[in-house]
Amino acid sequence: MESWKTWFKKIFDKNYPGRKIVGLILITLGFLALITPLTPGSWLIFVGLGFLGVRLTIWDRIKSWFLK
């Protein structure tokens, strides 16, 4: 079980280059889903931005809304 923990720590490390690649792929897929009619999945843009380290400016407001 320790090997899985180290693998996840390596993948989700802020400086790992694979994280940036996955983020860019998710942004691209989200944009394609956004311009394609009747295709859900444009939310992948926000997931990809999260992988790149970009947070929404209203994230704290959204988080406090769910914690009420």
SULWO-V295434 format. One line per field, one symbol per residue. ss: DSSP state (~ for helix, > for strand, _ for the rest). phi: phi as a letter, one per 40 degrees, with the letter a starting at -180 (. if undefined). psi: psi as a letter, one per 40 degrees, with the letter a starting at -180 (. if undefined). Layout:
ss=???
phi=???
psi=???
This chain:
ss=_~~~~~~~~~~_____~~~~~~~~~~~~~~~~~~~________~~~~~~~~~______~~~~~~~~~_
phi=.ccccccccccccccccccccccccccccccccccccgbchcccccccccccgcbccbcccccccccc
psi=dddddddddddeidehddddddddddddddddddehifhieeeddddddddeehiidedddddddde.
